[in-house]
Amino acid sequence: MPVPSDCKYAKSHEWAKRLPDGAVLVGITDYAQHSLGDITYVQLPQVGAVLAAGESFGVVESVKAASDLYAPVAGTVVEVNEALNAAPETVNTDPQGGGWMLKLQPADLAGLDALLSADAYQTLIG
């Protein structure tokens, strides 16, 4: 599956997509969900949590393992995807769409520039 070019990527396999309102949508990549297998639970932060870039913001559990989730950019959580409580498998079926995890108000948009481009991420994952 090609890596979507409208996002930036962390080496820890999270994606970040800048929205028209300046917020940043965050989730895990198709590569990450595929590596994890069937996702059974997603633990997300509270709205209002302030995250540093690279800080753990939650956990995703699958039939294979539990993995920490890391903020690709610094910011304040303004929304979490509550739908994942009832349907965590959405992360498997639509990781860069309906399976988004949180929306951040970034502390500094320059943080996005430090992330990998789609081409660089594709090279990372082979």
DAGIWO-V498923 format. One record per backbone hydrogen bond with DSSP energy under -1.0 kcal/mol. CO is the residue of the C=O (numbers start at 1). NH is the residue of the N-H. E is the energy in kcal/mol with one decimal. If there is no record, write none. Layout:
CO,NH,E  CO,NH,E
This chain:
8,16,-2.4  9,116,-3.3  10,13,-2.1  13,29,-2.4  14,10,-2.8  15,27,-1.5  16,8,-2.6  17,25,-2.8  19,22,-2.3  23,19,-3.2  24,104,-3.1  25,17,-2.5  26,101,-3.2  26,102,-1.7  27,15,-2.5  29,33,-2.5  30,34,-2.5  31,35,-2.2  32,36,-2.0  33,37,-1.8  38,63,-1.8  41,61,-3.2  43,59,-1.5  46,49,-1.9  49,77,-2.9  51,75,-2.2  52,55,-2.3  55,71,-2.8  58,69,-2.6  59,43,-3.5  60,67,-2.8  61,40,-2.6  61,41,-1.6  65,62,-2.9  67,60,-2.7  69,57,-2.5  71,54,-3.6  74,107,-2.1  75,51,-3.3  76,105,-2.9  77,48,-2.9  79,103,-2.9  80,82,-1.6  81,84,-1.7  82,85,-1.8  83,87,-1.9  87,90,-2.0  88,91,-1.8  89,92,-1.0  89,93,-1.9  90,94,-2.7  94,97,-1.8  94,99,-2.7  97,100,-1.6  101,81,-2.4  102,26,-2.8  103,78,-3.0  103,79,-1.4  104,24,-2.8  105,76,-2.1  108,111,-1.9  109,112,-1.5  112,115,-1.5  116,9,-2.4  117,121,-2.6  118,122,-2.6  119,123,-2.0  120,124,-2.0  121,125,-2.3
